[in-house]
Amino acid sequence: MKPIEQRIACAKGEITDAIVTASTVHGLSATAIEGVLADALQEIKSQAKTELLNAYNKDMNEAHQEIKKLKEDQEGGDDNGDRTNAANN
């Protein structure tokens, strides 16, 4: 996989090319394109927030599952230790 800097530069170039093409094909001025881009940026920001929230929730769920498993393992370990101590007394 290419370095992130290179992928970002390529993406920027492709987006710029697409903007120029859309402007030419649809006969839109720079001012009109600016409005279109502002709307598109709002959609992208909303998607980014959703992705961030989903990643956070996934991490939290994984952490809760790990804590639950550790507690279950600890409770199982304590129980075995009590039986061993009772058998020795």
C-alpha positions as CSV (number, residue, x, y, z in Angstrom):
1,M,0.0,0.0,0.0
2,K,1.2,3.5,-0.8
3,P,2.1,5.9,1.9
4,I,-0.8,8.0,3.3
5,E,0.8,11.2,1.9
6,Q,0.8,9.8,-1.6
7,R,-2.7,8.5,-1.3
8,I,-4.0,11.9,-0.1
9,A,-2.2,13.7,-2.9
10,C,-3.7,11.3,-5.5
11,A,-7.2,11.7,-4.0
12,K,-6.9,15.5,-4.0
13,G,-5.8,15.4,-7.7
14,E,-8.8,13.1,-8.6
15,I,-11.2,15.4,-6.7
16,T,-9.9,18.5,-8.4
17,D,-10.2,16.8,-11.8
18,A,-13.8,15.8,-11.1
19,I,-14.6,19.3,-10.0
20,V,-13.2,20.8,-13.2
21,T,-15.0,18.2,-15.3
22,A,-18.4,18.8,-13.5
23,S,-18.0,22.5,-13.9
24,T,-17.3,22.2,-17.6
25,V,-20.0,19.6,-18.4
26,H,-22.7,21.4,-16.4
27,G,-21.5,25.0,-17.3
28,L,-21.3,26.0,-13.6
29,S,-19.3,29.0,-12.4
30,A,-16.7,28.9,-9.6
31,T,-19.3,30.5,-7.3
32,A,-21.9,27.7,-8.1
33,I,-19.2,25.0,-7.7
34,E,-18.3,26.6,-4.3
35,G,-21.9,26.1,-3.1
36,V,-22.0,22.5,-4.4
37,L,-18.7,21.8,-2.6
38,A,-20.0,23.4,0.6
39,D,-23.0,21.0,0.6
40,A,-20.8,18.1,-0.2
41,L,-18.4,19.0,2.6
42,Q,-21.3,19.0,5.1
43,E,-22.3,15.5,4.0
44,I,-18.7,14.3,4.3
45,K,-18.4,15.9,7.8
46,S,-21.6,14.1,8.9
47,Q,-20.3,10.8,7.5
48,A,-17.0,11.4,9.4
49,K,-18.8,12.0,12.6
50,T,-20.8,8.8,12.1
51,E,-17.6,6.8,11.4
52,L,-15.9,8.2,14.5
53,L,-18.9,7.4,16.7
54,N,-19.1,3.9,15.3
55,A,-15.4,3.3,15.9
56,Y,-15.8,4.6,19.4
57,N,-18.8,2.4,20.1
58,K,-17.0,-0.6,18.7
59,D,-13.9,0.1,20.9
60,M,-16.2,0.5,24.0
61,N,-18.1,-2.7,23.3
62,E,-14.8,-4.6,22.9
63,A,-13.5,-3.1,26.2
64,H,-16.7,-4.0,28.0
65,Q,-16.5,-7.6,26.6
66,E,-12.9,-7.8,27.8
67,I,-13.7,-6.6,31.2
68,K,-16.7,-9.0,31.5
69,K,-14.4,-11.9,30.4
70,L,-11.7,-10.9,32.9
71,K,-14.3,-10.7,35.7
72,E,-15.7,-14.1,34.8
73,D,-12.2,-15.5,34.7
74,Q,-11.3,-13.9,38.0
75,E,-14.5,-15.2,39.7
76,G,-13.8,-18.7,38.3
77,G,-10.2,-18.5,39.6
78,D,-11.3,-17.3,43.1
79,D,-13.8,-20.1,43.4
80,N,-11.2,-22.8,42.5
81,G,-8.8,-21.3,45.0
82,D,-11.4,-21.4,47.8
83,R,-12.0,-25.1,47.1
84,T,-8.3,-25.9,47.2
85,N,-7.9,-24.0,50.5
86,A,-10.9,-25.7,52.1
87,A,-9.6,-29.2,51.0
88,N,-6.2,-28.5,52.6
89,N,-7.8,-27.4,55.9
